[in-house]
Amino acid sequence: MKAVFVTEFGGVDKLRYEDLPVPELTAGQALVKIHSCGVNFIDIYFRTGLYPAVPPVVLGMEAAGVVEKVAEGVLDLQPGDRVAFGTVRGAYAEYAAIPASQLVKLPGVIDFPTAAASMLQGMTAHYLTHSTWPIKPGDTCLVHAAAGGAGQWIAAAAKSLGARVIGTTSTAAKAEAARAAGCDDVILYTEQDFAAETRRLTGGRGVDVVYDSVGASTWEGSLNSLRPRGMMVSFGNASGPVPPVAPLVLSQKGSIFLARPKLFDHCLTREELDGRASRVFEWLAAGTLKLHIDRVYPLADAAQAQTDLASRKTTGKLLLQP
């Protein structure tokens, strides 16, 4: 089978598009023929070695496809089932061996590209707005990269829960996409000090929660955008990892809370995974989020897809087609 993987960490030049053996199943796994897979910043983190893994590392955390066969101990799946996943690495390939416990069956109304564009970022938006900081009507949140795939999901989820949503984007065109997703106000961080503008928009109070997938470049401004006892949710490193944090800083900024969550820890049980995935599918069916797939690349062009994602010049979701 064809797959995209790295044997040494670094830039996109380290990506290899070559043949690998079709994975052998172990107990509890299902072999999935991948029809569509999502491109996410976490794929870049594994490529560069920011997130550790033992080479060879097949990239990709999110995909949709059809079960080809199942191993011993798998009782709730069978060949032909349409499934998706968003918490297991190995999606940049024609086939993937995935624990059955991490596979979700697709409703008939959800096609493969929609599922591949929704699993990781959709469930991330769900746990961020329902578990990390459960949004309440009247809350105000700041969402960075609000025109990106994850940003649009978070903005839409927060808005549906009754929040006022302030988003940041780099261009006027992206600002329109952020507003369409649910942002009440959009700050062009390339033209304005987003922390100062956030303070102005909130009458000096600050926001209840910041959802920050950008990392190093927005860290200080995000802390300065919070109200006393607000929460800083750092869940990505698009501009690089956040430097070490002295706990005293949290006190000095107003007794604020800091969370650094990840999706896997919010899908630890079958019930949790199914609940979050089902809610994502309901959002799609109800039109809570109008999914925007920006571009679809052949699997062989994974390097270009990651380059485009890292450039922050895209709007919405990027997919690979095996």
SULRA-V673283 format. One record per backbone hydrogen bond with DSSP energy under -1.0 kcal/mol. CO is the residue of the C=O (numbers start at 1). NH is the residue of the N-H. If there is no record, write none. Layout:
co:CO nh:NH
co:CO nh:NH
This chain:
co:1 nh:20
co:2 nh:94
co:3 nh:18
co:4 nh:59
co:5 nh:16
co:6 nh:57
co:11 nh:14
co:12 nh:15
co:16 nh:5
co:18 nh:3
co:26 nh:29
co:28 nh:100
co:29 nh:71
co:30 nh:98
co:31 nh:68
co:32 nh:96
co:33 nh:66
co:36 nh:64
co:37 nh:320
co:40 nh:43
co:41 nh:45
co:42 nh:46
co:43 nh:47
co:44 nh:48
co:45 nh:50
co:45 nh:51
co:47 nh:10
co:57 nh:6
co:59 nh:92
co:60 nh:90
co:60 nh:91
co:62 nh:38
co:63 nh:85
co:64 nh:35
co:64 nh:36
co:65 nh:83
co:66 nh:33
co:67 nh:80
co:69 nh:31
co:71 nh:74
co:72 nh:28
co:78 nh:81
co:81 nh:67
co:82 nh:106
co:83 nh:65
co:84 nh:104
co:85 nh:63
co:91 nh:93
co:92 nh:4
co:94 nh:34
co:96 nh:32
co:98 nh:30
co:99 nh:102
co:100 nh:103
co:104 nh:84
co:107 nh:110
co:111 nh:115
co:112 nh:116
co:113 nh:117
co:115 nh:118
co:115 nh:119
co:118 nh:122
co:119 nh:123
co:120 nh:124
co:121 nh:125
co:122 nh:126
co:123 nh:127
co:124 nh:128
co:125 nh:129
co:126 nh:130
co:127 nh:131
co:127 nh:132
co:128 nh:133
co:129 nh:135
co:136 nh:139
co:139 nh:164
co:140 nh:208
co:140 nh:209
co:141 nh:166
co:142 nh:211
co:143 nh:168
co:145 nh:148
co:147 nh:316
co:148 nh:152
co:149 nh:153
co:150 nh:154
co:151 nh:155
co:152 nh:156
co:153 nh:157
co:154 nh:158
co:155 nh:159
co:156 nh:160
co:157 nh:161
co:158 nh:163
co:159 nh:162
co:162 nh:138
co:164 nh:141
co:165 nh:184
co:165 nh:185
co:166 nh:143
co:167 nh:187
co:168 nh:146
co:169 nh:189
co:171 nh:175
co:172 nh:176
co:173 nh:177
co:174 nh:178
co:175 nh:179
co:176 nh:180
co:177 nh:181
co:178 nh:183
co:185 nh:167
co:187 nh:169
co:187 nh:189
co:188 nh:191
co:188 nh:192
co:193 nh:197
co:194 nh:198
co:195 nh:199
co:196 nh:200
co:197 nh:201
co:198 nh:202
co:199 nh:204
co:200 nh:203
co:202 nh:205
co:207 nh:227
co:208 nh:231
co:209 nh:142
co:210 nh:233
co:211 nh:144
co:212 nh:235
co:213 nh:238
co:214 nh:239
co:215 nh:218
co:215 nh:219
co:218 nh:222
co:219 nh:223
co:220 nh:224
co:222 nh:225
co:223 nh:226
co:225 nh:207
co:227 nh:230
co:230 nh:257
co:231 nh:210
co:232 nh:259
co:233 nh:212
co:237 nh:240
co:240 nh:216
co:246 nh:249
co:248 nh:252
co:249 nh:253
co:250 nh:256
co:251 nh:254
co:251 nh:255
co:254 nh:229
co:257 nh:232
co:259 nh:234
co:263 nh:266
co:264 nh:267
co:269 nh:273
co:270 nh:274
co:271 nh:275
co:272 nh:276
co:273 nh:277
co:274 nh:278
co:275 nh:279
co:276 nh:280
co:277 nh:281
co:278 nh:282
co:279 nh:283
co:280 nh:284
co:281 nh:285
co:282 nh:286
co:283 nh:288
co:289 nh:291
co:292 nh:317
co:295 nh:319
co:297 nh:321
co:298 nh:301
co:299 nh:302
co:301 nh:305
co:302 nh:306
co:303 nh:307
co:304 nh:308
co:305 nh:309
co:306 nh:310
co:307 nh:311
co:308 nh:313
co:309 nh:312
co:317 nh:294
co:317 nh:295
co:318 nh:39
co:319 nh:297
co:320 nh:37
co:321 nh:299
